[in-house]
Amino acid sequence: MVSASSNPSRPVAGPAIDAVAVKVLISGGFGVGKTTLVSALSEIVPLRTEELITELSDGVDDVSGIEDKSTTTVAMDFGRITINPELVLYLFGTPGQDRFWFMWDELARGALGAVVLVDTRRLDACFAAIDYFERRELPFIVGVNCFDGAQPYDVDEIRAALDVDSFIPVTLCDARERASTKELLVKLMEHVMNTARLAESVPAQQARSSAPT
Amino acid sequence: MASRDEVWFDDAAGPLVRPYALTRGRTRDNRYGLDLVTLVVSVQPEVHERVVEPEYADLLWGCEHPLSVAEVAAKTNLPLCVVKVMLADLIERNYVIYRTGWRPVRNTPDMDTMQKVLDGIRKL
């Protein structure tokens, strides 16, 4: 056994894991640019990991035409940013389809926060993600991906359409541009820290303070 | 329908062993609470690869350097649930060590870690 009785901090001459991993989620509807955003920031080419779904689909699963299929695969793309030797940040793109909720739970557990990417041509595609993070009380910001630079709506119009609380940042961005996506993550972390400070000063009250006014 | 003359080789033939056969039917594993960002690293893979099945040996070499469970799964092309069960087997035999990813503690925010992440992103 490697219980290293003489040196409690580290087994002698064995491997060690100096880093701790943190993660943020990149969420939004199918084809909104999640993997593009991850590629723009990641130090590695985004990797794809797959999970098998073997549970029986129980009515919530809209798989018309493939009802007899017992195993499906859900894929997640992710990237990595080594902050320093002690800290590694992983960026996980959430599966685009709403039905993979069980996977979202694993993704959200321990996450610092999330970016919800929005395409104004398909605004409703991000509602499920926003609902999920609100319910789970995971801090998130909204990034409006401006395809081709053009954006017919301003931030206030988009905020109103999404019906998100006023303290949640809504930002225009370009998922292909490293500078723009970096700025988005900076905004996310600032928001995560603000939310944490708020929760610290008003414990447990923040949870239901966002009732409709 | 595929023609009878069509032959499937290598990757086209699909996996030789169905994923759950590798784990002897086990689909979930909670022994160590491994998740996507648990970091793992193998201990002396050159020694232990000789005493494990080839698929396990691949995993040992897959985490020769510290990597997340998600990265190991991507590298070995195995589904996450399968990799988790197999890694837990290796951890049980002390062939792999692991470190749980960061978890928030309710009402005591880890501002220090958050600040480090923020500073790190700013420096990109």
Interface residues (C-beta under 8 A of the other chain):
Chain A: M1 V2 G14 P15 A16 I17 D18 A19 V20 A21 V22 K23 L41 L47 R48 T49 E50 E51 L52 T54 T73 M76 F78 R80 I81 I83 N84 L87 V88 L89 Y90 F92 E106 L107 R109 G110 L112 R178 K182 L185 V186 M189 E190 V192 M193 A196 R197 A199 E200 P203 A204
Chain B: P19 T27 D35 L36 V37 T38 L39 V40 V41 S42 V43 P66 S68 A70 E71 A73 A74 K75 P79 L80 C81 V82 N94 I97 Y98 R99 G101 W102 R103 P104 N107 T108 P109 M111 T113 M114 Q115 K116 V117 L118 D119 G120 I121 R122 L124
